[in-house]
Amino acid sequence: MTTIAELPAGFADKVLSAQTTFRSVMEAMARPGSVQRVIASVDTPPHLMRGTAAIALTLFDHDTPVWLDSMLAETTEVKMWLKFHSGAPVISDASVASFALVSEGAALPQLDCFAFGSNEYPDRSTTVILQVDSLMHGPQYELSGPGIDGRAILQASFKPNDLFERLAINVALFPRGIDVVLVADDAIVAIPRTTRCVGYGG
Amino acid sequence: MNAPAYNFAYLDEQTKRMIRRAILKAIAIPGYQVPFASREMPMPYGWGTGGVQVTAAILGPDDTLKVIDQGSDDTTNAISIRKFFEKTAGVAATTSTLDATVIQTRHRIPEATLHAGQVLVYQVPIPEPLRFLEPRETETRRMHALGEYGLMHVKLYEDIARFGHIATAYAYPVKVNERYVMDPSPTPKFDNPKMDNCAALQLFGAGREKRIYAVPPYTKVVSLDFEDHPFSRYRFDAPCALCGSEDSYLDEIVTDDKGGRMFVCSDTDHCESRQAQGHRGTESAAPHKEARHG
C-alpha cells in the first residue's frame, strides 16, 4: 500500500507551473493541430505522462468529476495521486465527467458515453485527455476550423486509428460535442469540437 | 510583514482553475457565453472586473501587459488596472501595442494589426446581445441554442425603418463562425472588421454578468447586415489633428464654448508612434514650441 508520503510530488511551484501549463493548453486549444509543450516539471504516477499529470494538476479540482480508463482505474496509486493533489472525484459514470483520462488510445470507449453538454449549455461536456504514441512522427492529418489559418498539418501516431472519424459526430452535434487533448510525453495538441479533419496524407 | 497577503495576480488558485476551464470551453465553442463563478474584485463592477479576472487567470511573470480604455493608455481605468497587475503580478507593462503579449481593453481594438503571440482581453458590461430585446435569460439561452436570431435582424430593420440606415454605432452584433451571435462589447462598429480572421486570440470577460466568451484566432466574424443595407464602418470625416492619420478611429474633443473642436486618434499609442515617425497634423505643436516647454 502506497502511503501519501510515497506519492509522486505535484508541481514544485504550483502557481507558476499551473500558469505555464494552462497557457500551453490555451494556446493548443486556440490553435488546433499546433504542438505545444508543457515545460513544468512534475513527477508522474504510473501510466500518466508528464503532460497529462501537469494538465491534471492545472485544471482538476473538487468541481470536476474525472473518469479514468480501466487501466488507470485499476491503479490505486493514480487514484490516490489524483485525490491527494487535486481532490477531484473519480467517477465510473462517464456521462457526467468533466474530464476523461485515457492512458492508452485502444481503451477509448465510444464517444457517446461521455457528456456532450446540452444545446443550452454546450460547455457542460467532457474534455477527453488522450495519451498517444507521438505528436511528431506518423501519418499526416490535415485540419481546418477556427484557430487555424487555412490548413494545419498534424503529424501524429495515435490509437484509435479512426479517432477523427469518431470525432465527426462533432459536426452534427455542434454546439454540443467533445473536446480532445492529445498528449505525448510533454507535447500536447488540442482538437476542439470545431476542428475538422479534411485530409489524410503520408 | 513583508510577504504579500495575496496570491500571484491576486486571484487564488482555485478561482484561476475555474476561470481557466471556462476559457478553454469558450475557445472550443466560439461566441458562446460560458457561465463562470465571477468573484468580487477590489474595484467596482463596470471597471472591468470580468476582464481583470480573465487577465489574472492567464497572466504569467514573462508577459508584457498593455491596458487601454477607449484606446487610451492614460485614462484612470487603464492606469489603475495596469498598476493593479504591476503590483500583484510584477509583470512588465507597456503602452506599445506591438510589444504587449496581453492587452486588456475597454471598448476599443488597437489600430495596429495584432499578431499571433498576443491575447486581447475585452471588458464586457452586457455580454448578451439579445438582452435588450428579450430580458429573460431562459429565453435568450434557448434562442442561442436554436440559432434563432430573427429578433436581432428585426432590431436592425427597425433602425432602417426609423433612421434610413442601421443606426447601431457601437456594440454592433456579430456572428462568430457562422453560429453564435455575439456582442463584441461596446466597441465602435469601426472596430468590428478587425475581429474577423484576427491572428490574436480574443477573450471576453463580463464580471457582473458572470460570463466568459472567446473568438479563437483566424475565425470568421461577420457583422450582421442586410444585402441592401450592408455593414459600413463609421469615422469622423477628418484627419487626426495631431498625427494627420486619415484611417484611424477619432475622438471629438470640444476645445471652447464657441463650437471649436478637434479630432484626434482614439488610439494614443497609434497616434504617438505616428508622431514619432514624423507625421504631423494641423494642431501639432511646432518643434520650437515643444523645445520651450522642455
Chai-1 contact restraints between the chains, C-beta under 6 A:
chainA,res_idxA,chainB,res_idxB,connection_type,confidence,min_distance_angstrom,max_distance_angstrom,comment,restraint_id
A,V15,B,F8,contact,1.0,0.0,6.0,A-B,restraint_1
A,Q19,B,G60,contact,1.0,0.0,6.0,A-B,restraint_2
A,F22,B,R20,contact,1.0,0.0,6.0,A-B,restraint_3
A,M29,B,L24,contact,1.0,0.0,6.0,A-B,restraint_4
A,M29,B,I27,contact,1.0,0.0,6.0,A-B,restraint_5
A,A30,B,I27,contact,1.0,0.0,6.0,A-B,restraint_6
A,A30,B,L201,contact,1.0,0.0,6.0,A-B,restraint_7
A,A30,B,P216,contact,1.0,0.0,6.0,A-B,restraint_8
A,A30,B,P217,contact,1.0,0.0,6.0,A-B,restraint_9
A,L59,B,R21,contact,1.0,0.0,6.0,A-B,restraint_10
A,D61,B,R17,contact,1.0,0.0,6.0,A-B,restraint_11
A,N119,B,A145,contact,1.0,0.0,6.0,A-B,restraint_12
A,E120,B,R141,contact,1.0,0.0,6.0,A-B,restraint_13
A,E120,B,A145,contact,1.0,0.0,6.0,A-B,restraint_14
A,P122,B,I29,contact,1.0,0.0,6.0,A-B,restraint_15
A,D123,B,K25,contact,1.0,0.0,6.0,A-B,restraint_16
A,D123,B,V34,contact,1.0,0.0,6.0,A-B,restraint_17
A,P146,B,P30,contact,1.0,0.0,6.0,A-B,restraint_18
A,P146,B,N177,contact,1.0,0.0,6.0,A-B,restraint_19
A,P146,B,P216,contact,1.0,0.0,6.0,A-B,restraint_20
A,P146,B,T219,contact,1.0,0.0,6.0,A-B,restraint_21
A,G147,B,P216,contact,1.0,0.0,6.0,A-B,restraint_22
A,G147,B,P217,contact,1.0,0.0,6.0,A-B,restraint_23
A,D149,B,Y218,contact,1.0,0.0,6.0,A-B,restraint_24
A,P175,B,I29,contact,1.0,0.0,6.0,A-B,restraint_25
A,D179,B,A28,contact,1.0,0.0,6.0,A-B,restraint_26
A,P192,B,A28,contact,1.0,0.0,6.0,A-B,restraint_27
A,R193,B,A28,contact,1.0,0.0,6.0,A-B,restraint_28
